[in-house]
């Protein structure tokens, strides 16, 4: 009986803490609560400084970052005051224990071996409707020590087609680099470096991609 009371009290504390820490209004009470827990995790376990991506209060926007671990989406969410709709690989989206969460958060699954353009169309409609899309243009986890990997051009096309700004973010200091499920539970001292807003158009696509690549692939923030 005592153990039951302790567990129940602990759950109540977690629920209250998540509720008070939430900074966004997602489509559902449970998602708002999880948003709060994510922010607490990033602040106290990963020592994320008070960093805010300066998104517009309204209108579409695109957030892009380097991808080093499964912690990365949590870090981007914690740095925003608007909900982010992530593009994620369908095999990740379909994971039995997580699909409900990805769906509730508005994630857009990408069929990398099938028809990835379908996800781009869905993301384009979301941007045109004034939502914020987040993605990792390397397409998968890519560490600085890995062989060079070209960025996928989909993010630049989305920005140009929807005429929305790109907000580049560089993620450093993650202890669980290369890990997906374990990374959120490995204490870190994370740093997010925010780049200057980038605008893309169909005539300067290569220049736009190069500018984003130079920023998210290096810690030299002055060359953006």
N, C-alpha and C positions, 0 to 999 in steps of 0.2 A: 504493500500500500504506500509506504514511504517512497519507494522508487517511482511509483506511478505519479505521485504528487511532484516529485523532483522533475521528472520528464515533462509533465504538463506545464509546470512553472517555467521550465526552460523554453518550451515551445512558445509560450505566451510572450516571454521576453524577446525572443527572436522575431515574432510577428510584430510586436510593438516597435522594435528597433528598425525593422525593415520599413514599416509604415512611415516612421518619422524621417528616415533617411532618403526616401523616394523624392526625386526631383522632376519627374516627368509623368504625364498622363498617357499611359498606354491604353489599349482597348481592353480593359478588364482590371478588376481589383487585384487579382493574383499576380498579374504581370507588374503592376505598380509596386506591389510588395517585394517581388523578386528584384525589381530595379533598385530598391533601397538596400537589399542585401548585397547586391553586386557592388554598389558604391561603398558599403562598409568593408567588404572584402578588399577592394582595391586600395582603400585608404589605410586600413590598419594592418592587413597582411602583406600588401605589396608597397606600402608607403608612397602611394601616388600623391604628388603635391596637388594643391588646389589649381588644377589646370582646366581652362574652359575654351573649347573651340568656339570661335566667335561666329556662330551660325546666324543667319538672318532670322528675325522673329517669325516671318512668314515666307512662303515661297520655296521652290525646290532648291536643293543643294546636294553636292556629292562629296562624301568624305572618303579619302583613300589613304592607305597606310602600308608600311612594310608588314610582313606577316611572319612572326617568329614562334608563335605558340598558340595554344587554345585559350590563353588568357586575353589575347588581343581584343576580341570583341567587347569584353567586359571593360577594358580600359577606355575604349572609344565611347562606350555608353556613359561611363562615369564622367567623361569630359564634355558631355553634351546636356543641354536642357530641352532638347527635342528628341522624340523617338527616332531611332535609326532602323531602317529596313535593310538587312544584310542580304547580299547575294552569297549563297553557300552551295557547295556541291550537293547534288541530289542524294548521293550515298550517305552524306552526313545528315541531311534533312530527314531521311527516312529511318534514322535510328529509333528503335521502338520506345525507349524511355525518354527521348528528347523531342520527338516529332511534335507533340502537343505544344511544347514550349516554343519551338521554332515557328509553328503555325500561328500561335497566339501573338507572337512578336512581329508578325508580318514578314518573316524571312521569305526570300524568293529562291527556290531551288533551281540549280543550273545543271542541265544534262550535258556534261562536258564531252561525252562520247556520242551524244545523240544530236539534239537540236538546241545548242546554247543560245541561238538567236531568239528563241521563245522567251527566255528569261530576260534578255535585253529589251524586248518589246514591253514586257510587264514592268520592268524597271523604268523604262521611258514614260509609260503612262503614269506611274507613281510620281516621277519628277514633274511632269506636266501638271499633275494635280496638286503640286505644292509640297510634296513629301521629301524627306531626306533619305538618300540611299548611301549605304556604306559598303565598301568592297576592298579587297586586297588584290591589286592588279598583278601581282606575281602569279596568282592563280592557286598557289598552295604555299605551305610553309617554306620560306627561303631565308637562310641565314647569311650573314656577311661573309662567312668562311666558305660558303658553297660556291661552285662554279657560277659565273654570271648567267643570269636568266632574263630574257627580254620580258618587259611588261606586256601584258595582253592589252590590245588597243581598245577594247570594249568600253573602258571607262571614259576615254577621250571622245569616242563617238557619242556616248550618252550625253556628255556635257555639251557637246556641240549641237546635237539634235534638239536637246531640251533648252539650250541657252541658259545653263545654270553654272554657277561658280564651283570650282573644285577646291576643297580644303585639304591640303596634304598634311600628314602627321607622321613623324618619325618616332618609333617605339624603341626604347633602350632600357637595359637594366633588368630584363626578365630572367629570373633564375632558371625557369623551366624551358629554356629555348629548345625547340625541336620536339617538345612534348605537347600533346593535345589535352588529354583528360587530367594528367597530373599537374600541369602548369599552374592552374588556379590555386592549388594547395601547397605550392612551394614558395615560401616567403621570398619577396624580392624588394628591391629599392628601384622602382620604375621611374623613368623620366619620359615625358611626352614633349617633343619639340614640334611646335606648330609653324608651318611654313606660310608664306604669303599666298593669298588667294590667287588661283590661276584660272584664266578664261580661255576656253578652246573654241576654235571655229574650224570648219571643214578645210580651210585653206592652210591652216597652221597646225595640223594634227601632229606631225612628226616633232615639231618644236615643242608642243605641249607635252607630249609623252616624254621627251628627253628631259624637260624641266622637272617633271614629277619624279622621273627615275633618279636624277642627280640628287634630289632632296631626300627621298625615302631610303636610298641605298647608302647614305653616308651620314656621319654625325657632324660633318662640316656644315652648319646651318647658314653660313654666310654666302654660300654659292647658290642659294635659291633665288 
